[in-house]
Amino acid sequence: MPLARLALTNFRSYSDALIAPGSGFVVLTGENGAGKTNVLEAVSLLSPGRGLRGAALSEIARTDGPGGFAVAARLSLPLPGAEESDVDLGTGTTPAAPERRQVRINGASASATSLAEWLSILWLTPAMDRLFLEGMSGRRRFLDRLVLALAPDHAMQSARYEAAMRARNKLLAEEGPPDTGWLSALEARMAEHGAAIARARATTVGALAERLALAPEGPFARAGLRLEGWTEGDLVRELTQGRARDAAAGRTLAGPHRTDLFVTHLGKSQPAERCSTGEQKALLLGIVLAHADLVAERAERRPILLFDEVAAHLDPSRRAALFERLDQAGGQVWMTGTEPSLFNGISLAGSHFHVAEGAISPT
């Protein structure tokens, strides 16, 4: 389900840009700072969440523009029995409400979580190179992106869990005895959505870990995966018994928001955080490639892959292996780089664009 058209309005460095990519490789080249990553970010915002940069909405609109931004895309979808095979998606903000995200599907207002019903999008960026070395929040976001591709309602479950948790934290922070009835209702809601989150994560990690364990050795390191921290349990009981503790801490200390993804290098039986930078990147690539195959098998649609400056950090043999594997797998893959020569292994059938000074032109 590729993007057949992408239009940007007042988005980052673009006042107005239009790109019509093909269904396979989409290669964007240009100097550093030309706006290549901005294009990938725009694509990533066609899914639930804050995109590959995790930026606040108010930061995305063009600084010298009128305020607000828009990203519009057309999907080419083979829909048996449907009168039309194209679906139009759009998201953005208005000058009057720069922090309120609006989403439209075929012109009708929709929630951001509903975007997951149409698209699965995964990405790797240079900022993720430290994923295994920094806090667990980044790994959890990466995990949830993997889960979302197989369980489209995961974004909705997560949003409702977070909303109930914020309300509970606020109630515990108030002076005086809290309303125990309201606390119990919020904790029951957290437990309901938390159980769905935990199940979806466990299912995804289990299936992906099995696929990786059985995969043959290749140019990309095989990763072992498991969940750590809070993974399951009687959350209502934990929350009820932990009210005083959570009130003192100013946050909730039990639940799926305390889950971590632990990754090992299977070939070396070594935790990912102890591996070299190159090995860590290879582990991430291996996870994403295996997951894309898993999604294609189970959801019957390949996710759109966004690889920002990945080719530049691979040696020639691994770069060639990556291009070959992506070509054989199919699906739409967006890649950026400073030099066209980095993509010499990609067939001419791919879509090639040059990015410079807020403009995107075919090459």
Secondary structure, DSSP 8 states (H G I E B T S, - for coil): --EEEEEEEEETTEEEEEE---SSEEEEE--TTSSHHHHHHHHHTTSSSSTTTT--GGGTB-TTSSS-EEEEEEEE---TT-S--EEEEEEEEETTEEEEEEEEETTEEE-GGGGGGT--EEEE-GGGGGTTTS-HHHHHHHHHHHHHHH-TTHHHHHHHHHHHHHHHHHHHHSSSS--HHHHHHHHHHHHHHHHHHHHHHHHHHHHHHHHHHHS---SS--EEEEEEE--SS-HHHHHHHTHHHHHHHTS--SSGGGEEEEEEETTTTEEGGGS-HHHHHHHHHHHHHHHHHHHHHHTSS--EEEEES-GGGS-HHHHHHHHHHHHHH-S-EEEEES-GGGGTTS-TTSEEEEEETTEEEE-
